Amino acid sequence: MNFIQTEVEGVWIIEPKVFLDSRGYFMEAFKKEEFEANIGTVNFIQDNESQSSFGVLRGLHYQKGEYSQAKLVRVIRGQVLDVAVDMRKSSPTFGKHVSVELSEENKRQFFIPRGFAHGFLVLSDEATFTYKVDNAYAPKAEASVLYNDKSLSINWPIEPSQIIMSEKDREAALFVNAEYFV
């Protein structure tokens, strides 16, 4: 696997080695020893999966305090723009984001440590998105940052009129009003 550190500390892009032949392909999606040697110890406890259609935007979500989650995300089918926003007040990259295209073709993965808001936008007709987390979901600790907050300067590559999102995400907090990590 190729581990690529991004400009935001703790956020990584992971490119697996893909072995292609006439039957299809094979790859190791996760190898604990390699992951820990490059990124560090993370105890993933749950795998989640979602399916969404073109224009669906999920996020920017995070869980506060002791319920914070690290995530290792990838796309099994389709294509998304995946975004992580640094919510760590003490970080030199506080308020900055990293975005990466994840697709069934490039098979890239994206590691997002605790202390980040996360979201993705579906760019293909449909996408199947999967992710590992290191902490259980806690509804009382969930929070969201508004996806199009101008202070974040995230370039979402489709027209706002094409974006489909939940009411909860539409009413998310502006970054300036969000609850941050220390």
C-alpha positions in Angstrom: 0.0 0.0 0.0 1.1 3.5 -0.7 0.4 5.9 2.3 0.2 9.6 1.3 0.3 12.1 4.1 -1.9 15.2 3.2 -1.2 18.8 4.1 -3.4 18.4 7.1 -1.7 16.5 9.9 -3.2 13.1 10.6 -5.2 12.9 7.4 -4.0 10.2 4.9 -4.8 9.0 1.4 -4.1 5.3 1.0 -3.6 3.6 -2.3 -3.8 -0.2 -2.2 -1.8 -2.4 -4.5 -4.3 -3.8 -7.0 -3.5 -7.1 -8.8 -5.4 -7.3 -12.1 -5.8 -10.3 -14.4 -8.3 -11.9 -16.7 -10.5 -12.9 -13.8 -10.8 -9.4 -12.3 -8.7 -8.0 -9.4 -7.5 -8.6 -5.9 -6.4 -6.2 -3.3 -5.9 -6.0 0.4 -8.3 -3.3 1.6 -6.9 -3.2 5.2 -3.8 -4.7 6.7 -3.4 -3.8 10.4 0.4 -4.2 10.6 0.9 -1.9 7.5 -1.7 0.6 8.7 -0.1 0.9 12.2 3.4 1.1 10.8 2.4 4.1 8.7 -0.4 5.9 10.5 -0.5 4.5 14.1 -2.7 2.3 16.2 -6.4 2.7 15.6 -8.8 0.1 17.0 -11.6 -0.1 14.4 -14.7 -1.6 16.0 -17.4 -1.3 13.3 -17.8 -1.3 9.5 -20.6 0.8 8.0 -21.9 1.0 4.5 -24.2 3.4 2.6 -25.7 3.6 -0.8 -26.6 7.0 -2.4 -27.5 8.4 -5.8 -26.0 11.3 -7.8 -26.0 14.6 -6.0 -26.4 13.2 -2.5 -24.3 15.1 0.0 -23.9 13.5 3.5 -22.1 15.7 6.0 -20.2 17.5 7.3 -20.7 15.3 10.4 -18.7 14.6 13.5 -19.2 13.4 17.0 -18.1 15.5 20.0 -15.9 14.7 22.9 -15.3 11.1 24.1 -17.6 9.9 21.2 -15.3 11.3 18.5 -14.6 8.8 15.7 -11.6 8.1 13.4 -12.7 6.7 10.0 -11.2 4.8 7.2 -13.4 5.3 4.2 -13.6 4.0 0.6 -15.9 3.6 -2.3 -16.8 0.1 -3.6 -19.0 1.3 -6.4 -19.2 4.7 -8.1 -17.4 8.0 -7.4 -17.5 10.6 -4.6 -15.7 13.7 -3.5 -14.8 13.0 0.1 -14.0 15.9 2.5 -12.4 16.2 6.0 -12.4 19.5 7.9 -10.0 20.0 10.8 -12.1 20.9 13.9 -9.1 20.8 16.3 -8.8 24.3 17.8 -5.2 23.8 18.8 -4.2 22.5 15.4 -2.1 24.6 13.0 -4.5 23.5 10.3 -7.7 24.3 12.3 -10.5 25.1 9.8 -8.7 23.8 6.8 -10.0 20.9 4.8 -8.7 18.1 2.6 -10.8 16.7 -0.3 -10.1 13.6 -2.4 -11.9 11.8 -5.1 -12.6 8.2 -4.1 -13.9 5.8 -6.7 -14.3 2.1 -7.6 -11.6 2.8 -10.3 -8.9 4.4 -8.2 -9.7 2.3 -5.1 -8.2 5.0 -2.9 -9.0 5.1 0.8 -9.1 8.1 3.1 -8.1 8.1 6.7 -9.7 10.8 8.9 -8.6 10.9 12.5 -10.7 12.0 15.5 -11.3 15.7 15.6 -12.5 16.2 12.1 -15.9 16.8 10.4 -16.5 14.5 7.5 -18.7 14.4 4.4 -19.0 13.2 0.9 -20.8 14.2 -2.4 -21.8 11.5 -4.9 -20.5 12.3 -8.4 -21.7 9.1 -10.2 -25.2 7.8 -10.8 -24.9 5.8 -7.6 -22.2 5.1 -5.0 -21.7 2.5 -2.4 -19.6 3.9 0.4 -18.0 1.9 3.2 -16.1 2.9 6.3 -14.5 1.6 9.4 -14.9 3.5 12.7 -13.1 3.3 16.0 -16.0 4.4 18.2 -19.7 3.6 18.3 -22.3 6.1 17.0 -23.7 8.3 19.8 -26.7 10.3 18.7 -26.4 12.7 21.7 -22.9 13.6 20.6 -23.5 14.2 16.9 -22.9 17.6 15.3 -22.7 19.0 11.8 -21.1 21.9 10.0 -22.8 23.5 7.0 -21.3 22.0 3.8 -21.2 25.3 1.9 -20.0 27.6 4.7 -18.0 30.2 2.8 -15.3 30.3 5.5 -14.4 26.7 4.6 -14.0 27.4 0.9 -14.8 23.8 -0.1 -15.2 23.4 -3.9 -18.2 21.1 -4.4 -18.1 20.2 -8.1 -21.8 20.2 -8.9 -24.4 22.9 -8.9 -26.1 23.6 -5.6 -29.5 23.0 -7.2 -28.4 19.4 -7.9 -27.4 18.6 -4.3 -29.7 16.4 -2.3 -29.3 16.3 1.5 -31.2 15.7 4.7 -33.0 18.5 6.5 -30.6 18.1 9.4 -27.6 18.7 7.2 -29.3 21.7 5.6 -29.7 23.2 9.1 -26.1 22.5 10.2 -24.1 25.1 12.1 -21.8 27.6 10.5 -18.2 26.8 11.2 -17.8 29.8 13.5 -20.7 28.6 15.7 -19.6 24.9 15.7 -18.3 23.1 18.8 -14.6 22.5 18.4 -12.1 20.0 19.8 -9.3 21.3 22.1 
